[in-house]
């Protein structure tokens, strides 16, 4: 079992920045990749960014050049630095951990981009 706790969401003006954190605990040795997904009202959950245990990253086209995913192994934490935020980035952001057999999810954190 893996437990994920997210933090860092909030309200920010367009063009602003936020950093999300996701702390993992439990059977973290089994994790292959961790990532961030988001779900806006009335829309399906979509991948935002993912980072593997080897450090490879992948981003949704809509966030490339604005968002950066990183990990701090000593703290078992993954971060999502979000810059140049747009109103269309408004969503609940979920942390995800994948051990190749099970997908674990955090509780979600709300990000609202509005003036």
ROSELUM-452988 format. One record per residue (C-alpha): residue number from 0; x, y, z. Coordinates in nm, 2 decimals. Each point is the difference from the previous one (the first is absolute). Layout:
N
[pt NUM [X Y Z]] ...
This chain:
115
[pt 0 [0.00 0.00 0.00]] [pt 1 [0.11 0.35 -0.08]] [pt 2 [-0.15 0.31 0.16]] [pt 3 [0.02 0.34 -0.17]] [pt 4 [-0.06 0.34 0.16]] [pt 5 [-0.02 0.31 -0.22]] [pt 6 [0.04 0.36 0.10]] [pt 7 [0.06 0.34 -0.16]] [pt 8 [-0.33 0.08 -0.19]] [pt 9 [-0.18 0.33 0.02]] [pt 10 [-0.12 0.30 -0.18]] [pt 11 [0.24 0.19 -0.22]] [pt 12 [-0.04 0.27 -0.26]] [pt 13 [0.07 -0.07 -0.37]] [pt 14 [0.37 0.01 -0.07]] [pt 15 [0.08 -0.10 0.36]] [pt 16 [0.18 -0.31 0.13]] [pt 17 [-0.07 -0.28 0.24]] [pt 18 [0.19 -0.30 0.12]] [pt 19 [-0.18 -0.33 0.08]] [pt 20 [0.16 -0.26 0.23]] [pt 21 [-0.08 -0.37 0.03]] [pt 22 [0.15 -0.20 0.28]] [pt 23 [0.00 -0.38 -0.03]] [pt 24 [0.02 -0.25 0.28]] [pt 25 [-0.05 -0.37 0.04]] [pt 26 [0.14 -0.24 -0.26]] [pt 27 [0.18 0.27 -0.19]] [pt 28 [0.28 -0.24 -0.12]] [pt 29 [-0.25 -0.15 -0.24]] [pt 30 [-0.09 0.33 -0.17]] [pt 31 [0.10 0.02 -0.37]] [pt 32 [-0.13 0.34 -0.08]] [pt 33 [-0.18 0.29 0.16]] [pt 34 [-0.20 0.27 -0.17]] [pt 35 [-0.26 0.27 0.02]] [pt 36 [-0.35 -0.02 -0.16]] [pt 37 [-0.27 0.26 0.00]] [pt 38 [-0.38 0.00 -0.04]] [pt 39 [-0.20 0.31 -0.08]] [pt 40 [-0.37 0.02 0.05]] [pt 41 [-0.19 -0.20 -0.26]] [pt 42 [0.33 -0.14 -0.15]] [pt 43 [0.19 -0.32 0.02]] [pt 44 [0.30 -0.04 0.21]] [pt 45 [0.31 0.07 -0.21]] [pt 46 [0.38 -0.05 0.04]] [pt 47 [0.19 0.31 0.08]] [pt 48 [0.36 -0.13 0.06]] [pt 49 [0.17 -0.32 0.10]] [pt 50 [0.35 -0.09 0.12]] [pt 51 [0.14 -0.35 0.02]] [pt 52 [0.24 -0.15 0.25]] [pt 53 [0.27 0.05 -0.25]] [pt 54 [-0.07 0.37 -0.03]] [pt 55 [-0.17 0.00 -0.34]] [pt 56 [-0.28 0.25 -0.04]] [pt 57 [-0.30 0.05 -0.22]] [pt 58 [-0.24 0.30 -0.02]] [pt 59 [-0.34 0.07 -0.15]] [pt 60 [0.04 0.23 -0.30]] [pt 61 [-0.21 0.27 0.17]] [pt 62 [0.25 0.04 0.29]] [pt 63 [0.33 -0.05 -0.18]] [pt 64 [0.23 0.30 0.07]] [pt 65 [-0.21 0.11 0.29]] [pt 66 [0.00 -0.29 0.25]] [pt 67 [0.29 -0.20 0.14]] [pt 68 [-0.02 -0.33 0.18]] [pt 69 [0.28 -0.10 0.23]] [pt 70 [0.07 -0.24 0.29]] [pt 71 [0.19 0.01 0.32]] [pt 72 [0.08 -0.36 0.08]] [pt 73 [0.13 0.07 0.35]] [pt 74 [-0.35 0.13 0.09]] [pt 75 [-0.20 -0.24 -0.22]] [pt 76 [-0.16 0.31 -0.15]] [pt 77 [-0.10 0.10 -0.35]] [pt 78 [-0.05 0.37 -0.09]] [pt 79 [-0.19 0.17 -0.28]] [pt 80 [0.12 0.36 -0.06]] [pt 81 [-0.26 0.18 -0.19]] [pt 82 [0.09 0.34 -0.16]] [pt 83 [-0.19 0.23 -0.24]] [pt 84 [-0.33 -0.14 0.13]] [pt 85 [-0.31 0.04 -0.22]] [pt 86 [-0.37 -0.01 0.10]] [pt 87 [-0.02 -0.33 -0.20]] [pt 88 [0.24 -0.16 0.25]] [pt 89 [-0.27 0.02 0.26]] [pt 90 [-0.08 -0.35 0.13]] [pt 91 [0.05 -0.24 0.28]] [pt 92 [0.35 -0.14 -0.02]] [pt 93 [0.06 -0.36 0.10]] [pt 94 [0.33 -0.16 0.08]] [pt 95 [0.05 -0.35 -0.14]] [pt 96 [0.24 -0.28 0.07]] [pt 97 [0.04 -0.31 -0.22]] [pt 98 [0.17 -0.32 0.11]] [pt 99 [-0.08 -0.17 -0.34]] [pt 100 [-0.29 -0.19 0.16]] [pt 101 [-0.20 0.25 0.20]] [pt 102 [-0.07 0.37 -0.05]] [pt 103 [-0.01 0.20 0.33]] [pt 104 [-0.16 0.34 0.03]] [pt 105 [0.01 0.29 0.24]] [pt 106 [-0.31 0.18 0.12]] [pt 107 [0.05 0.29 -0.24]] [pt 108 [0.07 0.37 0.04]] [pt 109 [-0.19 0.28 -0.16]] [pt 110 [0.18 0.25 -0.23]] [pt 111 [-0.20 0.30 -0.10]] [pt 112 [0.14 0.26 -0.25]] [pt 113 [-0.21 0.31 0.00]] [pt 114 [0.02 0.37 0.02]] 
